[in-house]
Amino acid sequence: MTACDLSRREFVVRSGSCAAYLSATAAFAGPTAARLWAAPRRTVVAQEAWGRIEAVGDGLWALISTPLTGDYTTLSNGGIIRGRNGVLIVEGTASPEGAVWMAEQAKELAGRVPTHVVVTHHHGDHSRGVDGFSSSPKLHVTESIQDRVTGSFDTGTEPDRARPWADVTLIGIDDPTEIDLGGRTAIIRPLDGHTQSDLVVDLPEDGVTWCGDLVWNEMFPNYVDATPSRLSASVDALRADERTVWVPGHGPLADAADMATYQSILDDIGAAARRAAVAGRTAAEAAELYSLPEDVGEWTLFNPGYFERAIGAWMRELEG
């Protein structure tokens, strides 16, 4: 069964937190939002129902997944980074079929199969498809990511899924790690906030950063495992970098203006949670009263149930 064959409910159960968010979101997104969200920002070099590849630099390509069509083959965004001696794939995608497609795109665009894969966090829409990389590239994750992913399946009944996670290259959580691809170095930076352990893939010389789900664009973020103050701090750190392109975990490519809008949303949600705490409201009551600032436009069309999740995460943190 491919990701395309799964029912919405089945895919939510199998793939984890962010997938659950997007599956619900698809039902709430209006046609205008879906159309704007799906519009390419850079030159498209490959296109399928589930996503597209956009060129973001010399030897750099971003996967922009388009799951509002109902096709969850890749689901999360990702990328391909070419060096003289290696090719790095960002994210494991939501299904083995998605990983197979990304490996094919790497061979077509970069001239070789992937030698490295970085998974930015443990959620299933970023990690589920890793066993689809038949070339057995080096898998780079933190220990927390490895533990959370391997704890989500039965190694006895899912040997193919377990195989690539048995021997990973661990990324430390205190300092950046460099991956030398030959003439190009990818810097893997440990951050947190979307989950307890997030990674970003940074190419300062090219002005491009893959942000994982620390950043969402034109899609309201999922706070299911978030520590809101840490999320805001990580986004501040990413915005401080002089980059041309930030590749979000979901939604279209982001520029500096998009990043400022995203930060304003995070700040606004935090302010709403503080007001609710002072007024003695529950997260559900506060969510009923909440709406995003008008200038963020089509973001307002997504499932308002996730306002409660975000405000609730802030309120729990404020309560200590």
C-alpha positions in Angstrom: 0.0 0.0 0.0 1.4 3.4 -1.0 1.0 6.6 0.9 -1.5 7.6 -1.8 -3.6 4.5 -1.1 -4.0 5.3 2.7 -7.2 6.7 3.9 -6.8 10.0 5.8 -7.5 8.3 9.1 -5.0 5.4 8.4 -2.3 7.9 7.5 -2.8 10.0 10.6 -2.4 6.8 12.8 0.7 5.6 11.0 2.6 8.8 10.4 2.5 10.8 13.6 1.9 14.3 14.8 2.5 16.7 11.9 0.7 14.4 9.5 -2.3 14.5 11.8 -2.2 18.3 11.6 -2.0 18.4 7.8 -4.6 15.7 7.2 -7.0 17.9 9.2 -5.8 21.0 7.6 -6.7 19.8 4.1 -10.3 19.8 5.0 -10.3 23.4 6.2 -8.1 25.1 3.5 -10.1 27.1 1.1 -9.4 27.0 -2.6 -7.7 30.4 -2.6 -5.4 29.4 0.2 -4.5 26.1 -1.5 -3.8 27.9 -4.8 -1.5 30.5 -3.2 0.2 28.0 -1.1 0.9 25.8 -4.1 2.4 28.6 -6.2 6.2 28.0 -6.9 8.7 30.6 -5.7 11.6 29.4 -7.8 12.2 27.4 -11.0 10.5 24.0 -10.8 12.6 21.2 -12.1 10.3 18.2 -11.2 6.6 18.0 -10.4 4.3 15.3 -9.1 0.9 15.3 -7.5 2.5 15.2 -4.0 5.1 17.8 -4.5 7.7 19.7 -6.6 11.4 20.3 -6.7 12.5 23.9 -6.9 16.1 25.1 -7.6 17.3 27.3 -4.8 21.0 27.6 -5.8 23.8 25.9 -7.7 23.5 22.3 -6.8 20.7 23.0 -4.3 17.1 21.9 -4.7 14.1 22.2 -2.3 11.3 19.7 -2.1 8.0 21.5 -1.6 5.3 19.0 -0.7 1.7 19.8 -1.7 -0.4 17.5 0.5 -3.6 19.7 0.2 -4.3 17.6 -2.9 -4.8 14.6 -0.5 -1.6 12.9 -1.7 0.8 12.3 1.3 3.7 10.5 -0.5 6.3 13.1 0.8 4.1 15.3 3.0 6.9 17.3 4.5 9.3 19.6 2.7 13.0 18.6 2.2 15.8 19.0 -0.2 18.8 17.8 -2.1 22.3 19.2 -1.6 25.1 18.3 -4.1 28.8 18.2 -3.4 31.7 16.8 -5.5 31.9 13.7 -3.4 28.5 13.3 -1.9 24.8 14.2 -2.0 22.8 15.0 1.1 19.0 14.5 1.3 17.1 16.6 3.9 14.3 14.6 5.5 13.2 11.0 5.2 9.7 12.0 3.8 6.4 10.5 5.0 6.7 7.2 3.1 9.2 4.8 1.5 7.8 5.7 -1.9 8.6 9.4 -1.2 12.2 8.5 -0.3 12.5 6.4 -3.5 11.3 9.4 -5.5 13.7 11.8 -3.7 16.6 9.3 -4.4 15.6 9.2 -8.1 15.6 13.0 -8.2 19.0 13.2 -6.5 20.4 10.9 -9.2 18.8 12.9 -12.0 19.7 16.3 -10.7 22.9 15.8 -8.7 24.3 12.9 -10.7 24.4 10.3 -7.9 22.3 8.5 -5.3 22.2 10.0 -1.8 25.2 9.4 0.5 23.8 11.3 3.5 20.3 11.9 5.0 19.5 14.3 7.8 16.1 13.9 9.5 15.3 17.2 11.3 13.0 15.7 14.0 11.1 12.5 15.0 7.6 13.2 13.6 6.5 10.5 11.1 6.0 12.9 8.1 9.7 13.6 8.2 11.1 10.2 9.3 8.7 7.5 8.1 10.2 6.9 4.7 13.9 6.5 5.5 13.9 2.8 4.7 13.1 3.7 1.1 16.7 4.9 0.5 18.1 1.7 -1.0 21.6 3.1 -1.3 21.9 3.0 2.5 23.1 6.5 3.0 24.5 7.7 6.3 21.6 8.8 8.5 22.3 11.8 10.7 20.1 12.4 13.7 20.3 13.3 17.4 20.0 10.6 20.0 16.6 11.9 21.0 15.3 11.7 17.4 16.6 8.1 17.1 15.0 7.1 20.4 11.7 8.6 19.6 11.5 7.1 16.1 12.7 3.6 17.1 10.3 3.7 20.1 7.3 4.1 17.7 7.6 0.8 15.9 8.1 -2.9 16.7 11.5 -4.0 15.4 10.2 -7.6 15.2 7.3 -6.9 12.8 8.8 -3.9 11.0 12.4 -5.0 10.2 12.6 -2.9 7.0 11.6 0.3 8.9 14.0 -0.5 11.8 17.0 -1.4 9.6 18.3 2.1 8.8 17.8 3.3 12.4 20.1 0.6 13.9 23.3 2.3 12.8 23.0 6.1 12.7 25.6 8.9 12.9 24.6 10.9 16.0 24.6 14.7 15.9 25.5 16.4 19.2 23.1 18.8 20.7 25.6 21.4 22.0 27.5 22.5 18.8 27.0 22.4 15.1 28.3 19.5 13.1 29.8 19.8 9.6 29.2 17.3 6.8 31.8 17.6 4.1 30.3 16.8 0.7 33.4 17.8 -1.3 33.6 21.5 -2.1 30.5 22.2 -0.1 30.0 21.9 3.7 26.5 21.4 5.2 26.3 22.7 8.7 23.9 20.8 10.9 22.7 23.0 13.8 20.9 21.6 16.8 18.0 23.7 18.0 14.7 22.9 19.7 11.2 24.3 20.2 9.0 22.4 17.7 10.1 19.3 19.6 12.7 18.7 22.3 15.3 18.0 19.6 15.3 19.7 16.2 17.9 20.1 13.5 18.4 22.6 10.8 20.6 22.2 7.7 22.5 25.4 7.0 24.5 26.5 4.0 25.7 30.0 4.9 27.8 30.5 1.7 24.7 29.7 -0.4 22.3 31.7 1.7 19.9 28.8 2.2 18.7 27.1 5.4 16.4 24.0 5.7 14.5 24.7 8.9 12.5 21.6 9.5 9.3 22.3 11.4 10.7 25.2 13.4 9.4 27.2 10.5 6.0 26.9 8.7 4.9 29.3 5.9 1.3 30.1 5.0 0.3 27.2 7.3 -0.4 27.6 11.0 2.2 25.5 12.9 1.6 22.4 14.9 2.4 22.8 18.7 1.7 19.2 19.6 5.3 18.7 21.1 6.3 22.3 21.2 7.9 24.4 23.9 6.6 27.8 22.7 9.3 30.0 24.2 12.1 27.8 22.8 10.3 27.8 19.4 10.3 31.6 19.4 14.0 31.7 20.4 15.0 29.3 17.6 13.0 31.3 15.0 14.7 34.5 16.3 18.1 32.7 15.8 17.2 31.6 12.3 15.9 35.1 11.3 19.2 36.6 12.5 21.1 34.7 9.8 21.6 36.6 6.6 19.9 34.1 4.2 18.1 34.4 0.9 15.9 31.4 1.3 14.5 29.6 4.4 13.0 26.2 3.5 10.2 25.6 6.0 9.0 22.2 7.1 5.6 22.9 5.4 4.4 25.5 3.0 6.2 27.5 0.3 9.7 28.8 0.4 10.2 31.7 2.8 12.0 35.0 2.5 12.8 37.5 5.1 9.3 39.1 5.0 7.7 35.6 5.4 9.9 34.9 8.4 8.9 38.2 10.0 5.2 37.3 9.4 5.8 33.9 11.0 7.5 35.4 14.0 4.6 37.9 14.4 2.2 34.9 14.5 4.2 33.2 17.2 4.3 36.4 19.2 0.6 36.9 18.8 -0.3 33.4 20.0 1.9 33.9 23.1 0.2 37.3 23.8 -3.2 35.6 23.5 -2.2 32.9 25.9 -1.1 35.5 28.5 -4.3 37.4 28.2 -6.2 34.1 28.7 -4.2 33.3 31.8 -4.9 36.7 33.3 -8.6 36.5 32.5 -8.9 32.9 33.9 -10.0 31.5 30.6 -9.2 27.9 29.4 -7.3 27.3 26.2 -10.5 26.3 24.5 -12.2 29.5 25.5 -9.3 31.6 24.4 -9.2 29.8 21.0 -12.9 30.6 20.4 -12.0 34.3 20.8 -8.8 34.2 18.8 -8.1 35.1 15.2 -4.8 35.8 13.5 -3.9 39.4 12.6 -5.6 40.4 9.3 -2.3 41.1 7.5 -1.3 37.4 7.5 -4.1 36.7 5.0 -4.7 33.2 4.0 -3.2 31.7 7.1 -6.6 32.3 8.7 -8.3 29.6 6.6 -6.8 26.6 8.4 -8.3 24.5 11.1 -9.0 26.8 14.1 -8.8 23.8 16.4 -5.1 24.2 16.4 -5.3 27.6 17.9 -6.4 25.8 21.1 -3.4 23.5 20.9 -1.0 26.4 20.5 -2.6 28.5 23.2 -2.7 25.5 25.5 1.0 24.8 25.0 1.8 28.4 25.9 -0.5 28.3 29.0 1.2 25.1 30.2 4.6 26.7 29.9 3.4 29.9 31.6 2.1 27.7 34.5 5.6 26.3 34.9 
